[in-house]
């Protein structure tokens, strides 16, 4: 998937957790083998070329495409699996794969799990008694600085996902034009229970721009967000402070 994953696991029976870690790592590698758009031999590349249909692919392909269709519906088309005219579910795959890896580790008996996929994080449980998971949100306008710190205190599951131009430049496409999104934003960070959706919502809101994006995010259940404009203006959903600390 062209990025680095880190896994922090607390508690559980060591043998079971070690086996689950190996399964989670293998699962992430398998996702790349199936979904990478940079390799010509993957199922998603062959599906895009019409060499396969969904029924001939791994079951995970249908699962991801169904989730992506739901994200497109909820976002009124601002999230899309079409990238410059070609099938490309990259916008949902990383979040989905990271969340799936985290849940596999929790199911193995871990008491706390943090899986970070290229800066997007799924948190489950806690790192210790009375201690919450905390995630720093990078400041896109001040390299090395933090725009906020998200705390998962009081939450059994929480995800933090950021979309923007600081790390990868203009890579987010406006699905209505097929060209790079023209927006006043440099970053959108979404906080929600599931990384699958947080990742999608951050991408969609970035393409919308600060005014429409903030209004849309406010209307989503169990979702808070931090938006930073190119003019260094910070906009937040009403209850974001619940998760800061």
N, C-alpha and C positions, 0 to 999 in steps of 0.2 A: 504493500500500500504506500510505499515511498515515504515512510515515517518511522519513528521509534516508539515502541511500546514499553512501558514499565509497569510492573505489578508488585504491589505491596500487600502482603497477606499476614494477618495476625490471628493467633489462636488455632484451634483445631488439632487433630491427631497428625503428627508430622508426616507419617507415611502416606496417609490419605491426601493431605494437602500437597505433598510433593508430587504425587501421581496426578492430581488435578491441575497443578501448575504445568506439568508436561502436556496434559491434554489441552489446556488452554492455549499454550504456545503453538502446539500442532494445529489447533483449530484456527488460529490467526494466520498461520502459514497457508492453510487450506483455503481460507477466504481469499487470500491473494491469488492463489492458483486458479480459483473459479471466477473472481470478479475483476481482476486487474484489466484496465483498458489499455495498458501499455504493452501487453503481451498479446500476440496474434492468436495463440493457441488456447486462451481461456474460454470457458463456456460463454461468458458475457460478450466477448469479442466475436465469437462465432454466432451467437444469437443476434448480435447487431448486424452481422453480414447476411443473415438469413440462412445460415448453414444448419442451425438447430432451431427447434421450437422449444417453448418453455417446458413442455412435457418430457423432453429428452434431457433436460438439465437436472442437476441435483435439486432436491426439494427446497434447499435454502434459496435458490434463485427465485422460485415462485413466491416464497415467503417475503423476500426483500422487495420484490416488485409490487406485491400487495400492500406492504407497508408504505412504499413510495407513492402508490396511488392514493392512499389515505392522506399522506402529507400534502400531495398536490391538491386534493379536495379541500382540506382544512385551510390551506394557504391561498385558495382561489387561484391556483396556477402559478404562484410566485415560487414555489418549489417544483422542480421538474427533473425527470430522469433523462431529458433530452439535452445534450450538450453540443451546441453547434450542429444540430440536425442529426445527431447520432445517439443511440441508446447509451447512457452512461449513468449508472446509479451510484456513482462515487459519493455524492452528497449525503447519502444515507448509510452506505456500507460501513464506513469506519465507525460511526457511532453505534450502529447495530452490533458490529463485531466486538467492539470494546465492552459494551454492556453484556453481551452473551458470555464473554470470557469471565467477567466479574461474577455473574450469577452462577457460573459453573464452579467457581472457587467457593462461593458461599454455600452452595449445595453440598460441597465436600466436607463441610463442618467448620469452616473458618468463621471466626467471630467478627472479623473486620476485613474488608477488601477495598483496595483502591487500585483501579486500572486506568492508566493514563495512555491514551492513544494520540500522540502528536499534539498534546496540549488540551485535548478534550478528555474529561475525567468522569468515570462512574464510581461513586462511593456507596458502599453497603456496610451496614453494621457500624462498628467504631474501632479505633485503634487501641482502646484500653478503657478501663472503668473511669467514667467521668471525663473522658477526653474525646472531643469530636474530631473528625477529619476536617482539615482546613486546606483551601486551595487558593493560591495567589493568582490574580488576574493581571496579566502583563499590561503595562501602559503602552499603547501603540505609538504614542508621540514622544515617549521618553524611554529609549532603550535601557533595559536593566531596571526600570522602575515598576512599581505596582499601581494599578488603578483601583484595586479593591482586593479584599481577602474574604472569601466565602467560607462560612462555617456550617458544617452539617449537624450542628448541635440540635438534638430533638428529632432528627430525621433518621429513619431506618434505611432510607435510600435517597440519594441526591446526585444529580449530575450537573456538570458545568461544561458548557461548550461555547467556543468563540469562533466567529467568522469575521474576516477582515482582510486588509491589504498589507499589513505590516510584515508578515512572514513570506507570503507568496505573491505579492503584487496583485494586479488586477486579474484574478482568476475566477471571480464570481460573475456569472452571466445572467443578464436579464432575459428570462424565458420568453418575454413578449417581443423582443427584438432579435434575440440570438447573438447579441453583442455584449461586451463587458458592461456590467451594471453601472449606470451613471448615477451616483448617489453622493450625498453630503457626508456619509459615514466613513470612518476608518476602521471601526470595530463594533461588533454586537456580541455581548456575552449573555447567554441564556442559562438560567438556573431552573431545573425541573427535576422530577423524580427519575425520569428515564433518559439516558443519553441518546437513544435512538431518536427521540423527538426533539430533545434540546438541540442536537446538531442540525436537524432539519429546520427548526424554527429560527435559529441564528442565521442560517444561510438565506432563508426566505425574507426575514426582516431586513437584512443588509441590502438585498436587492430592492426592497420597497423604499428605502430611505428613512430618515429619522422620524418624520412626522407620521407617515402612514404605518411604518414599522412599529413605532411605540404604541400607537392606538390599537393595532392588531394584537400585539403581544399582551396588552392590558386585558384584552377580552378572552385570552386563553386560560383555561383552568389550571391551577397549580403551577403557574409559570411566572417567573420574574426575570427582569433583564436590565442590563446596563448598556447604554448606547453612547458612543463617543464620536463626535463629528470631527471633520478635518479642521474646523475652527476651534477645537479644544473645548467644545461645549459638551457637558455630560448630562444625559437624560436617563431617568430611571423609571421603572414601573413603580406603582404606589407602595407596594409592600416588599420591595427588594431589601430594605433595611433588616427585615426578619432574618435574612441569611448572611448578613455581614458581621464580621467580628474575628 
